[in-house]
Amino acid sequence: MNIPDKLFSIKEVHSITNVKPYILRYWEKEFHLIVPIRGEGGQRRYRKEDIEKILYIKDLLHRQKYTIAGAKKRVLAEQKAQEEIKSLPEFIRSLKRELKSILKILNT
């Protein structure tokens, strides 16, 4: 699905995702990765990333038949894996420095 990069109201998100507004509000509380921007008057404004996350959660719950607790665990595990991947280049640079220092010691 091609979602434009703009801010969406909760009604627009409902029409895109076919997830009812009260469920969207509930998911915000349960899955802390959905964080809409609050506009004037406290109205929720969802970004493209939020909608993609909503569609992912919907897939976990409806198509893959996860429970809320199971979906939360899956989302947390994936977030942790992404953080580990992001830190991997620094780990490799650190490892390379260590290996160079060991090689220097061995060559003397």
TARALIN-V61315 format. One record per residue. N is the residue number from 0. SS is DSSP state (a for helix, b for strand, c for the rest). Layout:
BEGIN
[[N & SS] [N & SS]]
END
This chain:
BEGIN
[[0 & c] [1 & c] [2 & c] [3 & c] [4 & c] [5 & c] [6 & c] [7 & b] [8 & c] [9 & a] [10 & a] [11 & a] [12 & a] [13 & a] [14 & a] [15 & a] [16 & a] [17 & c] [18 & c] [19 & c] [20 & a] [21 & a] [22 & a] [23 & a] [24 & a] [25 & a] [26 & a] [27 & a] [28 & a] [29 & a] [30 & c] [31 & c] [32 & c] [33 & c] [34 & c] [35 & c] [36 & b] [37 & b] [38 & c] [39 & a] [40 & a] [41 & a] [42 & c] [43 & b] [44 & b] [45 & b] [46 & c] [47 & a] [48 & a] [49 & a] [50 & a] [51 & a] [52 & a] [53 & a] [54 & a] [55 & a] [56 & a] [57 & a] [58 & a] [59 & a] [60 & a] [61 & a] [62 & a] [63 & c] [64 & c] [65 & c] [66 & c] [67 & a] [68 & a] [69 & a] [70 & a] [71 & a] [72 & a] [73 & a] [74 & a] [75 & a] [76 & a] [77 & a] [78 & a] [79 & a] [80 & a] [81 & a] [82 & a] [83 & a] [84 & a] [85 & a] [86 & a] [87 & a] [88 & a] [89 & a] [90 & a] [91 & a] [92 & a] [93 & a] [94 & a] [95 & a] [96 & a] [97 & a] [98 & a] [99 & a] [100 & a] [101 & a] [102 & a] [103 & a] [104 & a] [105 & a] [106 & a] [107 & c]]
END
